[in-house]
């Protein structure tokens, strides 16, 4: 049968047990992996700004529920549902070359190839959590992975 102990008795026992434990090293707990929330990319063509500078390297963060909901109340999206991806991408792209103020006008000025790339990139990082894709060589049927985030062919 267990006996009840009072608060005073518990406090008297605590320093003794703490002193005994101080000589032993603390248990090692594995650190959880940090959540990767921003992904680098390289546009196929590049965004050309008003000064004629081409910006290809950029970063996109993971979307939040707010990012997905906000375009639904945007009047431009209500008038033209196809505009949803422009507004959504403008919220999640954090950097594009030296351009840090990314807004719908920047995405509107991108080539269709780059917008399609960014839509696929968005889908990949938000649903699969990575930028890798499994591919098969059409010549040798060898299977391997490529990183869609960037790097030109032949570069490492």
Phi and psi in degrees as GROMACS dihedral restraints (atoms count N, CA, C in turn):
[ dihedral_restraints ]
;  ai    aj    ak    al  type     phi  dphi    fc
    3     4     5     6     1   -86.2    20    10
    4     5     6     7     1   145.5    20    10
    6     7     8     9     1  -106.1    20    10
    7     8     9    10     1   145.9    20    10
    9    10    11    12     1   -80.0    20    10
   10    11    12    13     1   139.5    20    10
   12    13    14    15     1  -117.0    20    10
   13    14    15    16     1   148.9    20    10
   15    16    17    18     1   -86.2    20    10
   16    17    18    19     1   171.7    20    10
   18    19    20    21     1   -62.4    20    10
   19    20    21    22     1   -41.2    20    10
   21    22    23    24     1   -61.6    20    10
   22    23    24    25     1   -45.1    20    10
   24    25    26    27     1   -64.6    20    10
   25    26    27    28     1   -37.5    20    10
   27    28    29    30     1   -64.8    20    10
   28    29    30    31     1   -41.6    20    10
   30    31    32    33     1   -67.6    20    10
   31    32    33    34     1   -33.6    20    10
   33    34    35    36     1   -65.8    20    10
   34    35    36    37     1   -35.4    20    10
   36    37    38    39     1   -78.6    20    10
   37    38    39    40     1   -27.7    20    10
   39    40    41    42     1   -60.4    20    10
   40    41    42    43     1   -48.1    20    10
   42    43    44    45     1   -61.7    20    10
   43    44    45    46     1   -36.2    20    10
   45    46    47    48     1   -65.1    20    10
   46    47    48    49     1   -44.5    20    10
   48    49    50    51     1   -70.7    20    10
   49    50    51    52     1   -31.9    20    10
   51    52    53    54     1   -67.5    20    10
   52    53    54    55     1   -38.3    20    10
   54    55    56    57     1   -66.3    20    10
   55    56    57    58     1   -38.5    20    10
   57    58    59    60     1   -65.3    20    10
   58    59    60    61     1   -37.7    20    10
   60    61    62    63     1   -76.5    20    10
   61    62    63    64     1   -21.9    20    10
   63    64    65    66     1   -66.3    20    10
   64    65    66    67     1   -25.1    20    10
   66    67    68    69     1   -76.6    20    10
   67    68    69    70     1   -25.4    20    10
   69    70    71    72     1   -86.2    20    10
   70    71    72    73     1   141.0    20    10
   72    73    74    75     1   -67.7    20    10
   73    74    75    76     1   147.2    20    10
   75    76    77    78     1   -65.6    20    10
   76    77    78    79     1   149.1    20    10
   78    79    80    81     1   -64.7    20    10
   79    80    81    82     1   143.9    20    10
   81    82    83    84     1   -89.1    20    10
   82    83    84    85     1   121.1    20    10
   84    85    86    87     1  -104.3    20    10
   85    86    87    88     1   132.5    20    10
   87    88    89    90     1   -66.2    20    10
   88    89    90    91     1   134.9    20    10
   90    91    92    93     1   -78.8    20    10
   91    92    93    94     1   134.7    20    10
   93    94    95    96     1   -66.9    20    10
   94    95    96    97     1   146.5    20    10
   96    97    98    99     1   -64.1    20    10
   97    98    99   100     1   139.1    20    10
   99   100   101   102     1   -66.4    20    10
  100   101   102   103     1   141.6    20    10
  102   103   104   105     1   -74.5    20    10
  103   104   105   106     1   124.8    20    10
  105   106   107   108     1   -86.0    20    10
  106   107   108   109     1   110.0    20    10
  108   109   110   111     1  -111.3    20    10
  109   110   111   112     1    -8.8    20    10
  111   112   113   114     1  -131.4    20    10
  112   113   114   115     1   136.5    20    10
  114   115   116   117     1  -126.2    20    10
  115   116   117   118     1   132.6    20    10
  117   118   119   120     1   -80.3    20    10
  118   119   120   121     1   149.9    20    10
  120   121   122   123     1  -145.7    20    10
  121   122   123   124     1   166.3    20    10
  123   124   125   126     1  -132.9    20    10
  124   125   126   127     1   118.4    20    10
  126   127   128   129     1   -68.2    20    10
  127   128   129   130     1   145.2    20    10
  129   130   131   132     1   -62.7    20    10
  130   131   132   133     1   -40.9    20    10
  132   133   134   135     1  -108.4    20    10
  133   134   135   136     1   -52.2    20    10
  135   136   137   138     1   112.1    20    10
  136   137   138   139     1   148.5    20    10
  138   139   140   141     1   -87.5    20    10
  139   140   141   142     1   128.8    20    10
  141   142   143   144     1  -102.2    20    10
  142   143   144   145     1   116.6    20    10
  144   145   146   147     1   -80.7    20    10
  145   146   147   148     1  -178.0    20    10
  147   148   149   150     1   -62.4    20    10
  148   149   150   151     1   -24.9    20    10
  150   151   152   153     1   -89.7    20    10
  151   152   153   154     1     0.9    20    10
  153   154   155   156     1    86.2    20    10
  154   155   156   157     1     7.9    20    10
  156   157   158   159     1   -81.7    20    10
  157   158   159   160     1   132.5    20    10
  159   160   161   162     1   -92.5    20    10
  160   161   162   163     1   127.9    20    10
  162   163   164   165     1  -115.7    20    10
  163   164   165   166     1   120.0    20    10
  165   166   167   168     1  -115.3    20    10
  166   167   168   169     1   -36.1    20    10
  168   169   170   171     1   -84.9    20    10
  169   170   171   172     1   140.4    20    10
  171   172   173   174     1  -157.3    20    10
  172   173   174   175     1  -174.7    20    10
  174   175   176   177     1  -143.0    20    10
  175   176   177   178     1   144.7    20    10
  177   178   179   180     1  -130.6    20    10
  178   179   180   181     1   135.8    20    10
  180   181   182   183     1   -97.5    20    10
  181   182   183   184     1   162.6    20    10
  183   184   185   186     1   -62.8    20    10
  184   185   186   187     1   146.1    20    10
  186   187   188   189     1   -82.0    20    10
  187   188   189   190     1   147.7    20    10
  189   190   191   192     1  -102.4    20    10
  190   191   192   193     1   170.0    20    10
  192   193   194   195     1   -60.2    20    10
  193   194   195   196     1   -37.1    20    10
  195   196   197   198     1   -61.3    20    10
  196   197   198   199     1   -41.8    20    10
  198   199   200   201     1   -58.7    20    10
  199   200   201   202     1   -38.2    20    10
  201   202   203   204     1   -76.3    20    10
  202   203   204   205     1   -29.9    20    10
  204   205   206   207     1   -87.1    20    10
  205   206   207   208     1   -35.4    20    10
  207   208   209   210     1   -56.6    20    10
  208   209   210   211     1   -42.5    20    10
  210   211   212   213     1   -61.6    20    10
  211   212   213   214     1   -23.7    20    10
  213   214   215   216     1   -64.8    20    10
  214   215   216   217     1   -25.6    20    10
  216   217   218   219     1  -101.0    20    10
  217   218   219   220     1    -1.1    20    10
  219   220   221   222     1   -71.7    20    10
  220   221   222   223     1   129.4    20    10
  222   223   224   225     1   -61.4    20    10
  223   224   225   226     1   -33.7    20    10
  225   226   227   228     1   -64.1    20    10
  226   227   228   229     1   -36.4    20    10
  228   229   230   231     1   -73.5    20    10
  229   230   231   232     1   -37.6    20    10
  231   232   233   234     1   -63.4    20    10
  232   233   234   235     1   -37.4    20    10
  234   235   236   237     1   -74.7    20    10
  235   236   237   238     1   -33.9    20    10
  237   238   239   240     1  -143.4    20    10
  238   239   240   241     1    97.6    20    10
  240   241   242   243     1   -57.0    20    10
  241   242   243   244     1   -24.3    20    10
  243   244   245   246     1   -66.5    20    10
  244   245   246   247     1   -18.0    20    10
  246   247   248   249     1   -75.3    20    10
  247   248   249   250     1   -10.9    20    10
  249   250   251   252     1   -54.4    20    10
  250   251   252   253     1   -45.7    20    10
  252   253   254   255     1   -66.0    20    10
  253   254   255   256     1   -32.0    20    10
  255   256   257   258     1   -64.3    20    10
  256   257   258   259     1   -47.9    20    10
  258   259   260   261     1   -65.5    20    10
  259   260   261   262     1   -44.4    20    10
  261   262   263   264     1   -61.9    20    10
  262   263   264   265     1   -47.4    20    10
  264   265   266   267     1   -62.6    20    10
  265   266   267   268     1   -36.4    20    10
  267   268   269   270     1   -65.5    20    10
  268   269   270   271     1   -23.4    20    10
  270   271   272   273     1   -80.5    20    10
  271   272   273   274     1   -34.2    20    10
  273   274   275   276     1  -100.2    20    10
  274   275   276   277     1   -15.9    20    10
  276   277   278   279     1   -78.0    20    10
  277   278   279   280     1   121.3    20    10
  279   280   281   282     1   -96.5    20    10
  280   281   282   283     1   -23.4    20    10
  282   283   284   285     1  -155.9    20    10
  283   284   285   286     1   144.4    20    10
  285   286   287   288     1  -143.0    20    10
  286   287   288   289     1    97.2    20    10
  288   289   290   291     1    61.8    20    10
  289   290   291   292     1  -124.9    20    10
  291   292   293   294     1   -94.1    20    10
  292   293   294   295     1     0.8    20    10
  294   295   296   297     1   -83.0    20    10
  295   296   297   298     1   121.5    20    10
  297   298   299   300     1  -111.5    20    10
  298   299   300   301     1   -18.5    20    10
  300   301   302   303     1   -93.4    20    10
  301   302   303   304     1    86.6    20    10
  303   304   305   306     1   -91.6    20    10
  304   305   306   307     1   121.8    20    10
  306   307   308   309     1  -134.9    20    10
  307   308   309   310     1   175.2    20    10
  309   310   311   312     1   -56.7    20    10
  310   311   312   313     1   -34.5    20    10
  312   313   314   315     1   -62.4    20    10
  313   314   315   316     1   -33.9    20    10
  315   316   317   318     1   -66.9    20    10
  316   317   318   319     1   -46.9    20    10
  318   319   320   321     1   -65.0    20    10
  319   320   321   322     1   -37.8    20    10
  321   322   323   324     1   -59.6    20    10
  322   323   324   325     1   -33.4    20    10
  324   325   326   327     1   -82.6    20    10
  325   326   327   328     1     0.3    20    10
  327   328   329   330     1   -83.0    20    10
  328   329   330   331     1   154.2    20    10
  330   331   332   333     1   -67.9    20    10
  331   332   333   334     1   150.0    20    10
  333   334   335   336     1   -58.1    20    10
  334   335   336   337     1   -35.3    20    10
  336   337   338   339     1   -59.9    20    10
  337   338   339   340     1   -43.5    20    10
  339   340   341   342     1   -70.1    20    10
  340   341   342   343     1   -38.6    20    10
  342   343   344   345     1   -63.8    20    10
  343   344   345   346     1   -42.9    20    10
  345   346   347   348     1   -61.9    20    10
  346   347   348   349     1   -42.0    20    10
  348   349   350   351     1   -59.5    20    10
  349   350   351   352     1   -46.2    20    10
  351   352   353   354     1   -67.4    20    10
  352   353   354   355     1   -35.0    20    10
  354   355   356   357     1   -63.6    20    10
  355   356   357   358     1   -43.8    20    10
  357   358   359   360     1   -66.6    20    10
  358   359   360   361     1   -41.6    20    10
  360   361   362   363     1   -61.3    20    10
  361   362   363   364     1   -44.6    20    10
  363   364   365   366     1   -58.0    20    10
  364   365   366   367     1   -49.3    20    10
  366   367   368   369     1   -60.9    20    10
  367   368   369   370     1   -41.8    20    10
  369   370   371   372     1   -65.8    20    10
  370   371   372   373     1   -48.5    20    10
  372   373   374   375     1   -73.5    20    10
  373   374   375   376     1   -29.0    20    10
  375   376   377   378     1   -87.3    20    10
  376   377   378   379     1   -20.9    20    10
  378   379   380   381     1  -105.7    20    10
  379   380   381   382     1   -35.1    20    10
  381   382   383   384     1  -105.3    20    10
  382   383   384   385     1   -17.8    20    10
  384   385   386   387     1    79.7    20    10
  385   386   387   388     1     9.8    20    10
  387   388   389   390     1  -153.0    20    10
  388   389   390   391     1   175.1    20    10
  390   391   392   393     1  -115.5    20    10
  391   392   393   394     1    14.9    20    10
  393   394   395   396     1   -91.0    20    10
  394   395   396   397     1   148.7    20    10
  396   397   398   399     1  -135.3    20    10
  397   398   399   400     1   139.0    20    10
  399   400   401   402     1   -81.1    20    10
  400   401   402   403     1   130.9    20    10
  402   403   404   405     1  -133.3    20    10
  403   404   405   406     1   163.7    20    10
  405   406   407   408     1  -126.5    20    10
  406   407   408   409     1   133.9    20    10
  408   409   410   411     1   -69.3    20    10
  409   410   411   412     1   128.5    20    10
  411   412   413   414     1   -70.9    20    10
  412   413   414   415     1   -16.9    20    10
  414   415   416   417     1   -91.4    20    10
  415   416   417   418     1   -45.7    20    10
  417   418   419   420     1  -111.0    20    10
  418   419   420   421     1    -1.2    20    10
  420   421   422   423     1    60.3    20    10
  421   422   423   424     1    20.2    20    10
  423   424   425   426     1   -76.2    20    10
  424   425   426   427     1   135.6    20    10
  426   427   428   429     1   -97.3    20    10
  427   428   429   430     1   138.8    20    10
  429   430   431   432     1  -158.3    20    10
  430   431   432   433     1   173.5    20    10
  432   433   434   435     1  -108.5    20    10
  433   434   435   436     1   145.8    20    10
  435   436   437   438     1  -124.6    20    10
  436   437   438   439     1   151.4    20    10
  438   439   440   441     1   -96.4    20    10
  439   440   441   442     1   116.5    20    10
  441   442   443   444     1   -75.0    20    10
  442   443   444   445     1    -8.5    20    10
  444   445   446   447     1   -68.4    20    10
  445   446   447   448     1   -23.1    20    10
  447   448   449   450     1   159.3    20    10
  448   449   450   451     1  -165.4    20    10
  450   451   452   453     1    85.3    20    10
  451   452   453   454     1   125.1    20    10
  453   454   455   456     1   -79.3    20    10
  454   455   456   457     1   156.5    20    10
  456   457   458   459     1   -58.1    20    10
  457   458   459   460     1   135.4    20    10
  459   460   461   462     1    88.0    20    10
  460   461   462   463     1    -9.7    20    10
  462   463   464   465     1   -96.4    20    10
  463   464   465   466     1   154.1    20    10
